[in-house]
Amino acid sequence: MNSFTLLETTRWKDYALLDSGDGLKLERFGKYVFARPESQAMWKRALISEWKNADAVFISTGEESGGHWDVKRKIEERWEMKYDFSLTPNPSPTGRGGLLRFWAMTTPGRHLGVFPEVASHWDWSSELISHRVHGEKRETSVLNLFGYTGLATLAAASAGAKVTHVDASKKSVSWARENQELSGLSDAPIRWIVDDALKFVQRESRRGVKYDGIILDPPKFGRGPKGEVWEVYKSLPNLLEACRACLSDNPLFVVTTIYAVRASAVHVAQAMDDMMKGFGGKIEMGELVTREQSAGRLLSQAVYARWQTS
């Protein structure tokens, strides 16, 4: 029923996993190098001196995202990064092709505004959208839930989709809108929404709003703008059910990526299989992985399941 795939993004120029081991990973984001905790790096580091050259190290308290940055050298408050994602030969309506430009910065939660490994999904979804919009000449609407800094949203919009971007964090949505401007997509048809994901989808269902593609990138735990509690094991089934009610009669894709949980891709795929019954198509599942430059080892970053039409 489902194929299992390790998805590795190979198009990055502004990002690299330099080394990992001993519960840490050494990464380059643009012109800066960072050391961050990585519990799954259960091997020895391949490099030695390069770790001493990190511009900043995240010191973890052991709690979920708890800790602080120990800055070794002066770092700009924010700096620009780029990603050139794949598109079909059809030109994008924006004329910018597949180049995303966005701001990166250190945050209290160890993240820097981009999850590089998820770029595999940007490539995949943008190709599907571009084929439908330019090849089939059909309008395509996409819903991006837990949209964070908007890179999946901008990839979909650049491919020609109308996108609704939802995140509970006003700060993240503001960051995403700045990325939109930086990418030259100011005129792209994007709705920016600060809201609880489940409540928003339930309202869209009652309004009869339909989407051709849905992107789900839920956190392990979170709170909505009015204190709504999100726990992925308890909340995801209800969200998938609500999303099903918002799918168009001829949906294009659905993708779910889950971080920082002890869940198998098999379980995520089975939940998606329940959601997509009656639509045909195919489901792929697996892990998002990043390959080290040092020893060539693969570091698993997240599990995923994604459905696409036949």
N, C-alpha and C positions, 0 to 999 in steps of 0.2 A: 504493500500500500504506500509506504513512505520510503524515500531514499535518504540516507545519512551522509552528510557532506561536511567536511572541514572547510570553511570559507576563509580564505586568506586574501587580504587586500594587498596588491602588489604595485599600485599606481602612485603611492605616496612619494613625494619629494621633500615635503616640509616636515615629515614625521619619520622617526626610525626608532625601533626597539634595539638599543645598542647592546644590551646585555641583561641578564637576570640571574637570580640565584640567592640562596640564603634568605628567602622571604622578601626579596626586593626586586625592583626592575629599574633599569637605567634607560631613559628615553630622551630623544631630542624632539622638541616642539619648536619648529622654526629655528631661530638662532640660539636657543637656550637648551641646556641639558638639566634634567631633573631626575632625582631618585625618589621613588615612591614605594610604599608597601605593596607586596604581591604575595599573598599567602600560598598560592599554588606553585610558586617558583621553588620547588623542593629539591633543588640540586645546587651544586657549587657554582659560583661565578666563574666565567671564563676569562674575564678581564680583571685587572688589578688597578693600574694607575688611572684609568679613565674614570673610575668612581670618585676619585679625589678631585676631579675637575667639574663635578656637578655644580651648576649655578645655584641650586636650591635643593634641600632635602626635606621631605615631609616626615615629621616626627609624630608617630601615631600614639594615641593613648590606649589603644587596644579596643576602644569602643567603635561602633559603626560610624565611619567618617570623622571620628574625633581626633584632634591633634592640631598641629600648627606647622607652618613652613619655617625652616631654618635657612635663611637666605645667605649664601656664601659670597655672592657677587651682586652688584647692582643689576636689577632687572626692571625693565620698563613696566609701568602700571598695566599696559596691555600692548600687544604686538600683533602684526598681521600675519596670517597664514593663508595658504592656498591649497586647493585640491582640484585636480583636473579629472572629473569623472567621465565615464564612457557614455556616449550617446550614439544613436543610429546616425547614418549620414544625413538625415533630414535636419535642416537648420532649426534651432530653437527660435520661438517667436520673439525672444528678447534680443537675438543677434549676438549673445555672449557665449553661445555654445555651452560647454560643460565646465566652465571655470567658476569654482566657488572661492570667494575671498571672505575671510572672517577674522574676528578678533579672538585672541587667546589671552588668558590671564590666570594667575593663581587665585584659588578660592579657598575658603576655610575648610571645605570638605574634600580636600586633596585633588579635586578635578581641575582641569584647565580650560573648560569650555568646549571640548571636542573629545569624542570617543572614536579614535582613529579606526579601530577594527570594524565599526559598523558601516564604513564606507562601501563594503561589499553590497550592502542593501541599497545604498544610493545608486550604485551602478545598475543593479538589477531592476529596481523600480523605475528608474529614469528611462531605461531601454523599453520597458513595457509601455510606459506612458507615451513616449515619443512615437512608438509604432502605432498606437491607437489614435493619437491626436493627428499625426502627420500622414501615416500610412492609410488609416481607415477614415480619417477626417471626422473623428467623433470627439465631442467634448468630454473631458474626463475630470471628475472631481475627486479630491483626495482629502482624507481626514488624518491628521497627525496628532495623536494623543500623547501626553507627556513629552511635548515637543522640544523642551530644553532650549538650546540656543539656535534652533531652527535650521540646522544644516540639511536634514532630510526634507524639510519643507521647501528649502530653496532649490534643492536638487529636483524635486518634483515640479516646482513652478518653472524652473528653467527648461524642463522637458516639455512644458506646455499645459500642465494641469492647473486647475483652480484648486487652491488649497485652503483648508481651515486648520489652523494651528492652535492647539489648546495646551496650556500649562497652568498649574496652580500658582506658580511663582511670577509675580509682576516683574521682578528683576530679570528673570530668564527671558520673558517675553520682550522686555526692553532691549536686552542684549541681542535677541534674535532679529529685532527690527533694525538694529544698527548693522548687523551682518547683511540684512537685505539691501540696505543702502550701499554698503561696501562692495557687494557683489554686482551692483548695477541693476538690481531687480526692483527698484522702487515702484515701477509701474505694474509689476506682476500682480495678478488677482489673488491676493492672500488676505484671509481674515485672521486677525490676531485676537485670541480669546484668553482671558485670565479666568479660569474656572476649574472646578472639580471635574475630572474626566468623566466619571460615571454619571453624575448629575447632568452634565452637558449632553452626553449621548442620549440619555433618557428623554430629555427635552426635545432633541432633534428628532427622535423617533415619534414623539407625540405630534410634532409639526409635520411629519411626513417627509423630512429631508433625507435624501439618499446620497450615498457615496459609492464611487467605483473602486476606490482603493482605501485601505485603512492601515496605518502604521501605528503599532503599539510598542512603546518602550518603557514599560512600567518599572518603578523602583521597587525594592524589597519592602520598604516602609515609607510612608509619607503622609502629609496632611494637606488638605485642600485649603483654599483661601478663607473658608469659614470654619476651619478646624476639623473637616471631614477626615476620618482615619482611613488610610489605605494600607492593607496587608495583603501581599501578592497572593498567598495561598487561598485566603478567604475571599478576596475581592475580585480576582481575575475571572472566575466562572461567570459572575454576574455581569462583568463588563463585556465579556465575549458574547453573552446572550443579548445584551443591549446593542452591541455593534452589529450583530446579525440583522436586527430589525432595521438598521440604517443602511444596509447594503442595497445597491440597485439591483434590478432584475438580471443584469449581465455584468457582474463585478469583474474587476481585472486582477486584483491581488489583495492579500492580507498578510502582514508580517508582524510577528511578535518576537521581541528580543528581551531576555531576562538576565539580569546581572545579580551576582552576590547571593545566590540562593543554592541550596543543595537540591537542585531539581534536575532531572534528566530531560534531554531534548525529546525523548520518547513521550514523556508525560505532557509536555507542551504541545507536541504534535497531535496527541490523542484528543486534547481539549479543543484544538483547532479543527480536527476532523469532525467532532460533534457539531461545532459551530457551522461548518461549511457543508453539511449533509444536504444533498439535493442540487448542489451547484456543479457537480462534476469536478473537472480540473485535477490538479495534482498537488500534493503536499511534500515539501522537502524539509528535512530537519537536520540539526547538527550543532556544531560549535563554531563561534567566531574565534579565529586564532591569529596570532601575530608571530612572525618568524624573526628570531634574533639575527643581528648582523654578526655577532661574535662567534657563536658555535652552531648556528642554524637550527636551534631547538625551537619547537612550536610552543607558544604560551597560550593556553585557552583563556578567553576573556569573558565569554557569555554563551548561553545556549539560545537556540532560536528555532522557530518553525515558521514556514511561509507557504502560502497557498497561491497558486496562479491559475487562471482560466486555461482551458484546453487550447 
